[in-house]
Amino acid sequence: MAASEREGIWSLHAGIFPENTASIALHASCGFHHVGVRERVGEMDGQWRDIVLLERRSDVVGV
């Protein structure tokens, strides 16, 4: 995240399968917020799955 801010990137996104609660919690602890659910955009084992969309926006002024 620090490297992205140094490069002027102010918004990071993550898409995670809903049952992966550990990853969702880890992202939340890093400042990511729940944005919504994208339906049938991630494929796993031949099935199209929903993903939870998370976003983190920089607090650094000037980014």
PDB file of N, H, CA, C and O in Angstrom:
ATOM      1  N   MET A   1       0.822  -1.177   0.000  1.00  0.00           N
ATOM      2  CA  MET A   1       0.000   0.000   0.000  1.00  0.00           C
ATOM      3  C   MET A   1       0.870   1.246   0.000  1.00  0.00           C
ATOM      4  O   MET A   1       0.567   2.216  -0.694  1.00  0.00           O
ATOM      5  N   ALA A   2       1.941   1.225   0.768  1.00  0.00           N
ATOM      6  H   ALA A   2       2.187   0.436   1.331  1.00  0.00           H
ATOM      7  CA  ALA A   2       2.824   2.389   0.801  1.00  0.00           C
ATOM      8  C   ALA A   2       3.437   2.639  -0.573  1.00  0.00           C
ATOM      9  O   ALA A   2       3.552   3.787  -1.002  1.00  0.00           O
ATOM     10  N   ALA A   3       3.828   1.581  -1.258  1.00  0.00           N
ATOM     11  H   ALA A   3       3.734   0.648  -0.910  1.00  0.00           H
ATOM     12  CA  ALA A   3       4.411   1.738  -2.595  1.00  0.00           C
ATOM     13  C   ALA A   3       3.398   2.328  -3.568  1.00  0.00           C
ATOM     14  O   ALA A   3       3.744   3.166  -4.400  1.00  0.00           O
ATOM     15  N   SER A   4       2.144   1.888  -3.463  1.00  0.00           N
ATOM     16  H   SER A   4       1.863   1.207  -2.787  1.00  0.00           H
ATOM     17  CA  SER A   4       1.124   2.430  -4.363  1.00  0.00           C
ATOM     18  C   SER A   4       0.922   3.927  -4.103  1.00  0.00           C
ATOM     19  O   SER A   4       0.741   4.700  -5.043  1.00  0.00           O
ATOM     20  N   GLU A   5       0.953   4.331  -2.842  1.00  0.00           N
ATOM     21  H   GLU A   5       1.100   3.703  -2.078  1.00  0.00           H
ATOM     22  CA  GLU A   5       0.806   5.743  -2.522  1.00  0.00           C
ATOM     23  C   GLU A   5       1.993   6.558  -3.031  1.00  0.00           C
ATOM     24  O   GLU A   5       1.816   7.675  -3.516  1.00  0.00           O
ATOM     25  N   ARG A   6       3.205   6.001  -2.921  1.00  0.00           N
ATOM     26  H   ARG A   6       3.349   5.094  -2.526  1.00  0.00           H
ATOM     27  CA  ARG A   6       4.381   6.700  -3.448  1.00  0.00           C
ATOM     28  C   ARG A   6       4.275   6.902  -4.953  1.00  0.00           C
ATOM     29  O   ARG A   6       4.806   7.874  -5.490  1.00  0.00           O
ATOM     30  N   GLU A   7       3.595   5.995  -5.630  1.00  0.00           N
ATOM     31  H   GLU A   7       3.163   5.206  -5.193  1.00  0.00           H
ATOM     32  CA  GLU A   7       3.420   6.083  -7.081  1.00  0.00           C
ATOM     33  C   GLU A   7       2.194   6.898  -7.481  1.00  0.00           C
ATOM     34  O   GLU A   7       1.890   7.018  -8.668  1.00  0.00           O
ATOM     35  N   GLY A   8       1.493   7.456  -6.504  1.00  0.00           N
ATOM     36  H   GLY A   8       1.740   7.359  -5.540  1.00  0.00           H
ATOM     37  CA  GLY A   8       0.339   8.303  -6.791  1.00  0.00           C
ATOM     38  C   GLY A   8      -0.955   7.544  -7.007  1.00  0.00           C
ATOM     39  O   GLY A   8      -1.934   8.113  -7.490  1.00  0.00           O
ATOM     40  N   ILE A   9      -0.974   6.266  -6.656  1.00  0.00           N
ATOM     41  H   ILE A   9      -0.179   5.804  -6.264  1.00  0.00           H
ATOM     42  CA  ILE A   9      -2.201   5.467  -6.779  1.00  0.00           C
ATOM     43  C   ILE A   9      -3.004   5.673  -5.500  1.00  0.00           C
ATOM     44  O   ILE A   9      -2.516   5.386  -4.407  1.00  0.00           O
ATOM     45  N   TRP A  10      -4.222   6.163  -5.631  1.00  0.00           N
ATOM     46  H   TRP A  10      -4.618   6.396  -6.519  1.00  0.00           H
ATOM     47  CA  TRP A  10      -4.998   6.538  -4.449  1.00  0.00           C
ATOM     48  C   TRP A  10      -6.120   5.559  -4.119  1.00  0.00           C
ATOM     49  O   TRP A  10      -6.754   5.687  -3.072  1.00  0.00           O
ATOM     50  N   SER A  11      -6.380   4.578  -4.998  1.00  0.00           N
ATOM     51  H   SER A  11      -5.865   4.475  -5.849  1.00  0.00           H
ATOM     52  CA  SER A  11      -7.483   3.649  -4.761  1.00  0.00           C
ATOM     53  C   SER A  11      -7.048   2.230  -5.121  1.00  0.00           C
ATOM     54  O   SER A  11      -6.575   1.975  -6.229  1.00  0.00           O
ATOM     55  N   LEU A  12      -7.216   1.309  -4.169  1.00  0.00           N
ATOM     56  H   LEU A  12      -7.600   1.516  -3.269  1.00  0.00           H
ATOM     57  CA  LEU A  12      -6.917  -0.107  -4.393  1.00  0.00           C
ATOM     58  C   LEU A  12      -8.213  -0.907  -4.277  1.00  0.00           C
ATOM     59  O   LEU A  12      -9.047  -0.617  -3.420  1.00  0.00           O
ATOM     60  N   HIS A  13      -8.382  -1.903  -5.127  1.00  0.00           N
ATOM     61  H   HIS A  13      -7.704  -2.139  -5.824  1.00  0.00           H
ATOM     62  CA  HIS A  13      -9.586  -2.733  -5.112  1.00  0.00           C
ATOM     63  C   HIS A  13      -9.207  -4.188  -4.919  1.00  0.00           C
ATOM     64  O   HIS A  13      -8.133  -4.620  -5.338  1.00  0.00           O
ATOM     65  N   ALA A  14     -10.094  -4.941  -4.284  1.00  0.00           N
ATOM     66  H   ALA A  14     -10.966  -4.589  -3.944  1.00  0.00           H
ATOM     67  CA  ALA A  14      -9.915  -6.384  -4.112  1.00  0.00           C
ATOM     68  C   ALA A  14     -11.253  -7.070  -4.353  1.00  0.00           C
ATOM     69  O   ALA A  14     -12.303  -6.554  -3.971  1.00  0.00           O
ATOM     70  N   GLY A  15     -11.208  -8.226  -4.985  1.00  0.00           N
ATOM     71  H   GLY A  15     -10.355  -8.645  -5.296  1.00  0.00           H
ATOM     72  CA  GLY A  15     -12.394  -9.053  -5.173  1.00  0.00           C
ATOM     73  C   GLY A  15     -12.164 -10.404  -4.518  1.00  0.00           C
ATOM     74  O   GLY A  15     -11.225 -11.117  -4.873  1.00  0.00           O
ATOM     75  N   ILE A  16     -13.009 -10.758  -3.573  1.00  0.00           N
ATOM     76  H   ILE A  16     -13.771 -10.179  -3.285  1.00  0.00           H
ATOM     77  CA  ILE A  16     -12.793 -11.945  -2.741  1.00  0.00           C
ATOM     78  C   ILE A  16     -14.073 -12.774  -2.698  1.00  0.00           C
ATOM     79  O   ILE A  16     -15.171 -12.228  -2.589  1.00  0.00           O
ATOM     80  N   PHE A  17     -13.924 -14.095  -2.783  1.00  0.00           N
ATOM     81  H   PHE A  17     -13.032 -14.538  -2.871  1.00  0.00           H
ATOM     82  CA  PHE A  17     -15.093 -14.965  -2.641  1.00  0.00           C
ATOM     83  C   PHE A  17     -15.704 -14.756  -1.250  1.00  0.00           C
ATOM     84  O   PHE A  17     -14.967 -14.664  -0.269  1.00  0.00           O
ATOM     85  N   PRO A  18     -17.020 -14.681  -1.149  1.00  0.00           N
ATOM     86  CA  PRO A  18     -17.684 -14.330   0.114  1.00  0.00           C
ATOM     87  C   PRO A  18     -17.340 -15.238   1.298  1.00  0.00           C
ATOM     88  O   PRO A  18     -17.285 -14.771   2.436  1.00  0.00           O
ATOM     89  N   GLU A  19     -17.110 -16.514   1.047  1.00  0.00           N
ATOM     90  H   GLU A  19     -17.154 -16.894   0.123  1.00  0.00           H
ATOM     91  CA  GLU A  19     -16.820 -17.417   2.172  1.00  0.00           C
ATOM     92  C   GLU A  19     -15.398 -17.286   2.697  1.00  0.00           C
ATOM     93  O   GLU A  19     -15.061 -17.882   3.720  1.00  0.00           O
ATOM     94  N   ASN A  20     -14.560 -16.513   2.012  1.00  0.00           N
ATOM     95  H   ASN A  20     -14.834 -16.028   1.182  1.00  0.00           H
ATOM     96  CA  ASN A  20     -13.183 -16.322   2.456  1.00  0.00           C
ATOM     97  C   ASN A  20     -13.139 -15.204   3.500  1.00  0.00           C
ATOM     98  O   ASN A  20     -12.578 -14.132   3.271  1.00  0.00           O
ATOM     99  N   THR A  21     -13.742 -15.487   4.637  1.00  0.00           N
ATOM    100  H   THR A  21     -14.197 -16.358   4.823  1.00  0.00           H
ATOM    101  CA  THR A  21     -13.899 -14.473   5.680  1.00  0.00           C
ATOM    102  C   THR A  21     -12.560 -14.029   6.269  1.00  0.00           C
ATOM    103  O   THR A  21     -12.427 -12.885   6.703  1.00  0.00           O
ATOM    104  N   ALA A  22     -11.575 -14.915   6.287  1.00  0.00           N
ATOM    105  H   ALA A  22     -11.683 -15.845   5.935  1.00  0.00           H
ATOM    106  CA  ALA A  22     -10.258 -14.532   6.805  1.00  0.00           C
ATOM    107  C   ALA A  22      -9.631 -13.454   5.927  1.00  0.00           C
ATOM    108  O   ALA A  22      -9.067 -12.488   6.442  1.00  0.00           O
ATOM    109  N   SER A  23      -9.721 -13.607   4.625  1.00  0.00           N
ATOM    110  H   SER A  23     -10.179 -14.392   4.207  1.00  0.00           H
ATOM    111  CA  SER A  23      -9.164 -12.603   3.711  1.00  0.00           C
ATOM    112  C   SER A  23      -9.932 -11.294   3.800  1.00  0.00           C
ATOM    113  O   SER A  23      -9.337 -10.217   3.769  1.00  0.00           O
ATOM    114  N   ILE A  24     -11.246 -11.383   3.911  1.00  0.00           N
ATOM    115  H   ILE A  24     -11.729 -12.258   3.937  1.00  0.00           H
ATOM    116  CA  ILE A  24     -12.052 -10.170   4.045  1.00  0.00           C
ATOM    117  C   ILE A  24     -11.675  -9.430   5.327  1.00  0.00           C
ATOM    118  O   ILE A  24     -11.553  -8.205   5.325  1.00  0.00           O
ATOM    119  N   ALA A  25     -11.491 -10.171   6.423  1.00  0.00           N
ATOM    120  H   ALA A  25     -11.590 -11.166   6.425  1.00  0.00           H
ATOM    121  CA  ALA A  25     -11.101  -9.558   7.696  1.00  0.00           C
ATOM    122  C   ALA A  25      -9.703  -8.940   7.605  1.00  0.00           C
ATOM    123  O   ALA A  25      -9.471  -7.854   8.137  1.00  0.00           O
ATOM    124  N   LEU A  26      -8.776  -9.622   6.938  1.00  0.00           N
ATOM    125  H   LEU A  26      -8.964 -10.504   6.507  1.00  0.00           H
ATOM    126  CA  LEU A  26      -7.424  -9.090   6.771  1.00  0.00           C
ATOM    127  C   LEU A  26      -7.467  -7.775   5.993  1.00  0.00           C
ATOM    128  O   LEU A  26      -6.837  -6.794   6.388  1.00  0.00           O
ATOM    129  N   HIS A  27      -8.210  -7.759   4.889  1.00  0.00           N
ATOM    130  H   HIS A  27      -8.722  -8.556   4.569  1.00  0.00           H
ATOM    131  CA  HIS A  27      -8.326  -6.535   4.111  1.00  0.00           C
ATOM    132  C   HIS A  27      -8.961  -5.414   4.940  1.00  0.00           C
ATOM    133  O   HIS A  27      -8.516  -4.268   4.874  1.00  0.00           O
ATOM    134  N   ALA A  28      -9.986  -5.736   5.710  1.00  0.00           N
ATOM    135  H   ALA A  28     -10.347  -6.667   5.763  1.00  0.00           H
ATOM    136  CA  ALA A  28     -10.634  -4.727   6.559  1.00  0.00           C
ATOM    137  C   ALA A  28      -9.637  -4.149   7.564  1.00  0.00           C
ATOM    138  O   ALA A  28      -9.652  -2.949   7.838  1.00  0.00           O
ATOM    139  N   SER A  29      -8.776  -5.002   8.109  1.00  0.00           N
ATOM    140  H   SER A  29      -8.763  -5.976   7.886  1.00  0.00           H
ATOM    141  CA  SER A  29      -7.780  -4.521   9.076  1.00  0.00           C
ATOM    142  C   SER A  29      -6.747  -3.613   8.423  1.00  0.00           C
ATOM    143  O   SER A  29      -6.045  -2.874   9.113  1.00  0.00           O
ATOM    144  N   CYS A  30      -6.651  -3.663   7.093  1.00  0.00           N
ATOM    145  H   CYS A  30      -7.221  -4.263   6.533  1.00  0.00           H
ATOM    146  CA  CYS A  30      -5.722  -2.811   6.338  1.00  0.00           C
ATOM    147  C   CYS A  30      -6.419  -1.583   5.762  1.00  0.00           C
ATOM    148  O   CYS A  30      -5.828  -0.850   4.970  1.00  0.00           O
ATOM    149  N   GLY A  31      -7.670  -1.352   6.154  1.00  0.00           N
ATOM    150  H   GLY A  31      -8.151  -1.948   6.798  1.00  0.00           H
ATOM    151  CA  GLY A  31      -8.366  -0.146   5.738  1.00  0.00           C
ATOM    152  C   GLY A  31      -9.279  -0.297   4.538  1.00  0.00           C
ATOM    153  O   GLY A  31      -9.790   0.698   4.025  1.00  0.00           O
ATOM    154  N   PHE A  32      -9.495  -1.531   4.077  1.00  0.00           N
ATOM    155  H   PHE A  32      -9.079  -2.340   4.494  1.00  0.00           H
ATOM    156  CA  PHE A  32     -10.420  -1.748   2.963  1.00  0.00           C
ATOM    157  C   PHE A  32     -11.859  -1.721   3.484  1.00  0.00           C
ATOM    158  O   PHE A  32     -12.139  -2.151   4.603  1.00  0.00           O
ATOM    159  N   HIS A  33     -12.764  -1.205   2.645  1.00  0.00           N
ATOM    160  H   HIS A  33     -12.536  -0.856   1.736  1.00  0.00           H
ATOM    161  CA  HIS A  33     -14.176  -1.114   2.996  1.00  0.00           C
ATOM    162  C   HIS A  33     -15.012  -1.883   1.987  1.00  0.00           C
ATOM    163  O   HIS A  33     -14.662  -1.958   0.809  1.00  0.00           O
ATOM    164  N   HIS A  34     -16.109  -2.451   2.447  1.00  0.00           N
ATOM    165  H   HIS A  34     -16.393  -2.391   3.404  1.00  0.00           H
ATOM    166  CA  HIS A  34     -17.033  -3.192   1.590  1.00  0.00           C
ATOM    167  C   HIS A  34     -17.724  -2.220   0.643  1.00  0.00           C
ATOM    168  O   HIS A  34     -18.333  -1.243   1.081  1.00  0.00           O
ATOM    169  N   VAL A  35     -17.629  -2.491  -0.657  1.00  0.00           N
ATOM    170  H   VAL A  35     -17.135  -3.284  -1.012  1.00  0.00           H
ATOM    171  CA  VAL A  35     -18.261  -1.647  -1.662  1.00  0.00           C
ATOM    172  C   VAL A  35     -19.534  -2.306  -2.181  1.00  0.00           C
ATOM    173  O   VAL A  35     -20.538  -1.634  -2.418  1.00  0.00           O
ATOM    174  N   GLY A  36     -19.485  -3.616  -2.357  1.00  0.00           N
ATOM    175  H   GLY A  36     -18.670  -4.162  -2.164  1.00  0.00           H
ATOM    176  CA  GLY A  36     -20.655  -4.319  -2.872  1.00  0.00           C
ATOM    177  C   GLY A  36     -20.306  -5.739  -3.263  1.00  0.00           C
ATOM    178  O   GLY A  36     -19.252  -6.263  -2.904  1.00  0.00           O
ATOM    179  N   VAL A  37     -21.211  -6.350  -4.006  1.00  0.00           N
ATOM    180  H   VAL A  37     -22.068  -5.925  -4.299  1.00  0.00           H
ATOM    181  CA  VAL A  37     -21.017  -7.713  -4.496  1.00  0.00           C
ATOM    182  C   VAL A  37     -21.154  -7.690  -6.014  1.00  0.00           C
ATOM    183  O   VAL A  37     -22.118  -7.148  -6.553  1.00  0.00           O
ATOM    184  N   ARG A  38     -20.193  -8.276  -6.684  1.00  0.00           N
ATOM    185  H   ARG A  38     -19.409  -8.716  -6.246  1.00  0.00           H
ATOM    186  CA  ARG A  38     -20.279  -8.429  -8.135  1.00  0.00           C
ATOM    187  C   ARG A  38     -20.709  -9.863  -8.391  1.00  0.00           C
ATOM    188  O   ARG A  38     -20.097 -10.805  -7.889  1.00  0.00           O
ATOM    189  N   GLU A  39     -21.753 -10.018  -9.165  1.00  0.00           N
ATOM    190  H   GLU A  39     -22.251  -9.253  -9.573  1.00  0.00           H
ATOM    191  CA  GLU A  39     -22.342 -11.340  -9.390  1.00  0.00           C
ATOM    192  C   GLU A  39     -21.690 -12.064 -10.558  1.00  0.00           C
ATOM    193  O   GLU A  39     -21.509 -11.509 -11.641  1.00  0.00           O
ATOM    194  N   ARG A  40     -21.345 -13.320 -10.303  1.00  0.00           N
ATOM    195  H   ARG A  40     -21.492 -13.771  -9.423  1.00  0.00           H
ATOM    196  CA  ARG A  40     -20.848 -14.235 -11.331  1.00  0.00           C
ATOM    197  C   ARG A  40     -19.670 -13.678 -12.135  1.00  0.00           C
ATOM    198  O   ARG A  40     -19.693 -13.687 -13.365  1.00  0.00           O
ATOM    199  N   VAL A  41     -18.651 -13.198 -11.439  1.00  0.00           N
ATOM    200  H   VAL A  41     -18.632 -13.191 -10.439  1.00  0.00           H
ATOM    201  CA  VAL A  41     -17.480 -12.665 -12.139  1.00  0.00           C
ATOM    202  C   VAL A  41     -16.195 -13.429 -11.853  1.00  0.00           C
ATOM    203  O   VAL A  41     -15.197 -13.234 -12.546  1.00  0.00           O
ATOM    204  N   GLY A  42     -16.203 -14.294 -10.846  1.00  0.00           N
ATOM    205  H   GLY A  42     -17.014 -14.453 -10.283  1.00  0.00           H
ATOM    206  CA  GLY A  42     -15.021 -15.093 -10.522  1.00  0.00           C
ATOM    207  C   GLY A  42     -15.301 -16.556 -10.782  1.00  0.00           C
ATOM    208  O   GLY A  42     -16.330 -17.086 -10.363  1.00  0.00           O
ATOM    209  N   GLU A  43     -14.378 -17.212 -11.478  1.00  0.00           N
ATOM    210  H   GLU A  43     -13.542 -16.782 -11.818  1.00  0.00           H
ATOM    211  CA  GLU A  43     -14.581 -18.635 -11.773  1.00  0.00           C
ATOM    212  C   GLU A  43     -13.723 -19.489 -10.855  1.00  0.00           C
ATOM    213  O   GLU A  43     -12.542 -19.209 -10.649  1.00  0.00           O
ATOM    214  N   MET A  44     -14.336 -20.542 -10.302  1.00  0.00           N
ATOM    215  H   MET A  44     -15.295 -20.769 -10.469  1.00  0.00           H
ATOM    216  CA  MET A  44     -13.617 -21.493  -9.462  1.00  0.00           C
ATOM    217  C   MET A  44     -14.221 -22.868  -9.693  1.00  0.00           C
ATOM    218  O   MET A  44     -15.432 -23.054  -9.567  1.00  0.00           O
ATOM    219  N   ASP A  45     -13.382 -23.816 -10.026  1.00  0.00           N
ATOM    220  H   ASP A  45     -12.398 -23.665 -10.128  1.00  0.00           H
ATOM    221  CA  ASP A  45     -13.823 -25.194 -10.274  1.00  0.00           C
ATOM    222  C   ASP A  45     -14.926 -25.266 -11.325  1.00  0.00           C
ATOM    223  O   ASP A  45     -15.868 -26.050 -11.203  1.00  0.00           O
ATOM    224  N   GLY A  46     -14.794 -24.437 -12.355  1.00  0.00           N
ATOM    225  H   GLY A  46     -14.029 -23.800 -12.454  1.00  0.00           H
ATOM    226  CA  GLY A  46     -15.745 -24.480 -13.456  1.00  0.00           C
ATOM    227  C   GLY A  46     -17.083 -23.798 -13.186  1.00  0.00           C
ATOM    228  O   GLY A  46     -17.979 -23.845 -14.028  1.00  0.00           O
ATOM    229  N   GLN A  47     -17.227 -23.168 -12.030  1.00  0.00           N
ATOM    230  H   GLN A  47     -16.499 -23.129 -11.346  1.00  0.00           H
ATOM    231  CA  GLN A  47     -18.475 -22.472 -11.695  1.00  0.00           C
ATOM    232  C   GLN A  47     -18.202 -20.979 -11.564  1.00  0.00           C
ATOM    233  O   GLN A  47     -17.207 -20.571 -10.964  1.00  0.00           O
ATOM    234  N   TRP A  48     -19.096 -20.165 -12.132  1.00  0.00           N
ATOM    235  H   TRP A  48     -19.904 -20.496 -12.619  1.00  0.00           H
ATOM    236  CA  TRP A  48     -18.981 -18.722 -11.987  1.00  0.00           C
ATOM    237  C   TRP A  48     -19.534 -18.320 -10.634  1.00  0.00           C
ATOM    238  O   TRP A  48     -20.622 -18.744 -10.245  1.00  0.00           O
ATOM    239  N   ARG A  49     -18.777 -17.500  -9.919  1.00  0.00           N
ATOM    240  H   ARG A  49     -17.892 -17.156 -10.234  1.00  0.00           H
ATOM    241  CA  ARG A  49     -19.081 -17.172  -8.532  1.00  0.00           C
ATOM    242  C   ARG A  49     -19.188 -15.675  -8.331  1.00  0.00           C
ATOM    243  O   ARG A  49     -18.626 -14.891  -9.096  1.00  0.00           O
ATOM    244  N   ASP A  50     -19.910 -15.289  -7.301  1.00  0.00           N
ATOM    245  H   ASP A  50     -20.366 -15.926  -6.680  1.00  0.00           H
ATOM    246  CA  ASP A  50     -19.961 -13.894  -6.876  1.00  0.00           C
ATOM    247  C   ASP A  50     -18.658 -13.563  -6.150  1.00  0.00           C
ATOM    248  O   ASP A  50     -17.990 -14.448  -5.616  1.00  0.00           O
ATOM    249  N   ILE A  51     -18.313 -12.290  -6.139  1.00  0.00           N
ATOM    250  H   ILE A  51     -18.856 -11.571  -6.573  1.00  0.00           H
ATOM    251  CA  ILE A  51     -17.191 -11.830  -5.324  1.00  0.00           C
ATOM    252  C   ILE A  51     -17.625 -10.613  -4.519  1.00  0.00           C
ATOM    253  O   ILE A  51     -18.475  -9.833  -4.949  1.00  0.00           O
ATOM    254  N   VAL A  52     -17.026 -10.468  -3.347  1.00  0.00           N
ATOM    255  H   VAL A  52     -16.336 -11.102  -2.997  1.00  0.00           H
ATOM    256  CA  VAL A  52     -17.205  -9.274  -2.532  1.00  0.00           C
ATOM    257  C   VAL A  52     -16.175  -8.263  -3.020  1.00  0.00           C
ATOM    258  O   VAL A  52     -14.988  -8.575  -3.113  1.00  0.00           O
ATOM    259  N   LEU A  53     -16.629  -7.059  -3.329  1.00  0.00           N
ATOM    260  H   LEU A  53     -17.593  -6.806  -3.253  1.00  0.00           H
ATOM    261  CA  LEU A  53     -15.740  -6.011  -3.809  1.00  0.00           C
ATOM    262  C   LEU A  53     -15.368  -5.103  -2.642  1.00  0.00           C
ATOM    263  O   LEU A  53     -16.235  -4.547  -1.967  1.00  0.00           O
ATOM    264  N   LEU A  54     -14.061  -4.964  -2.419  1.00  0.00           N
ATOM    265  H   LEU A  54     -13.357  -5.415  -2.967  1.00  0.00           H
ATOM    266  CA  LEU A  54     -13.536  -4.118  -1.353  1.00  0.00           C
ATOM    267  C   LEU A  54     -12.682  -3.019  -1.973  1.00  0.00           C
ATOM    268  O   LEU A  54     -12.114  -3.196  -3.051  1.00  0.00           O
ATOM    269  N   GLU A  55     -12.596  -1.891  -1.288  1.00  0.00           N
ATOM    270  H   GLU A  55     -13.057  -1.747  -0.412  1.00  0.00           H
ATOM    271  CA  GLU A  55     -11.816  -0.771  -1.788  1.00  0.00           C
ATOM    272  C   GLU A  55     -11.091  -0.088  -0.632  1.00  0.00           C
ATOM    273  O   GLU A  55     -11.613   0.017   0.478  1.00  0.00           O
ATOM    274  N   ARG A  56      -9.881   0.370  -0.921  1.00  0.00           N
ATOM    275  H   ARG A  56      -9.457   0.285  -1.823  1.00  0.00           H
ATOM    276  CA  ARG A  56      -9.132   1.192   0.041  1.00  0.00           C
ATOM    277  C   ARG A  56      -8.700   2.450  -0.678  1.00  0.00           C
ATOM    278  O   ARG A  56      -8.065   2.390  -1.731  1.00  0.00           O
ATOM    279  N   ARG A  57      -9.049   3.594  -0.104  1.00  0.00           N
ATOM    280  H   ARG A  57      -9.565   3.643   0.751  1.00  0.00           H
ATOM    281  CA  ARG A  57      -8.631   4.870  -0.666  1.00  0.00           C
ATOM    282  C   ARG A  57      -7.576   5.492   0.249  1.00  0.00           C
ATOM    283  O   ARG A  57      -7.671   5.415   1.474  1.00  0.00           O
ATOM    284  N   SER A  58      -6.588   6.100  -0.360  1.00  0.00           N
ATOM    285  H   SER A  58      -6.510   6.163  -1.355  1.00  0.00           H
ATOM    286  CA  SER A  58      -5.479   6.680   0.373  1.00  0.00           C
ATOM    287  C   SER A  58      -5.927   7.858   1.221  1.00  0.00           C
ATOM    288  O   SER A  58      -6.790   8.639   0.821  1.00  0.00           O
ATOM    289  N   ASP A  59      -5.330   7.971   2.393  1.00  0.00           N
ATOM    290  H   ASP A  59      -4.629   7.336   2.719  1.00  0.00           H
ATOM    291  CA  ASP A  59      -5.534   9.140   3.260  1.00  0.00           C
ATOM    292  C   ASP A  59      -4.433  10.167   3.065  1.00  0.00           C
ATOM    293  O   ASP A  59      -4.463  11.237   3.673  1.00  0.00           O
ATOM    294  N   VAL A  60      -3.460   9.847   2.220  1.00  0.00           N
ATOM    295  H   VAL A  60      -3.435   8.977   1.727  1.00  0.00           H
ATOM    296  CA  VAL A  60      -2.301  10.725   2.022  1.00  0.00           C
ATOM    297  C   VAL A  60      -2.720  11.928   1.186  1.00  0.00           C
ATOM    298  O   VAL A  60      -3.284  11.775   0.103  1.00  0.00           O
ATOM    299  N   VAL A  61      -2.444  13.109   1.691  1.00  0.00           N
ATOM    300  H   VAL A  61      -1.987  13.233   2.571  1.00  0.00           H
ATOM    301  CA  VAL A  61      -2.783  14.339   0.976  1.00  0.00           C
ATOM    302  C   VAL A  61      -1.892  14.465  -0.242  1.00  0.00           C
ATOM    303  O   VAL A  61      -0.683  14.251  -0.162  1.00  0.00           O
ATOM    304  N   GLY A  62      -2.487  14.810  -1.363  1.00  0.00           N
ATOM    305  H   GLY A  62      -3.470  14.984  -1.428  1.00  0.00           H
ATOM    306  CA  GLY A  62      -1.729  15.001  -2.590  1.00  0.00           C
ATOM    307  C   GLY A  62      -1.642  13.781  -3.467  1.00  0.00           C
ATOM    308  O   GLY A  62      -1.050  13.832  -4.545  1.00  0.00           O
ATOM    309  N   VAL A  63      -2.224  12.677  -3.024  1.00  0.00           N
ATOM    310  H   VAL A  63      -2.705  12.635  -2.148  1.00  0.00           H
ATOM    311  CA  VAL A  63      -2.227  11.468  -3.849  1.00  0.00           C
ATOM    312  C   VAL A  63      -3.455  11.503  -4.701  1.00  0.00           C
ATOM    313  O   VAL A  63      -3.685  10.586  -5.489  1.00  0.00           O
TER     314      VAL A  63
END
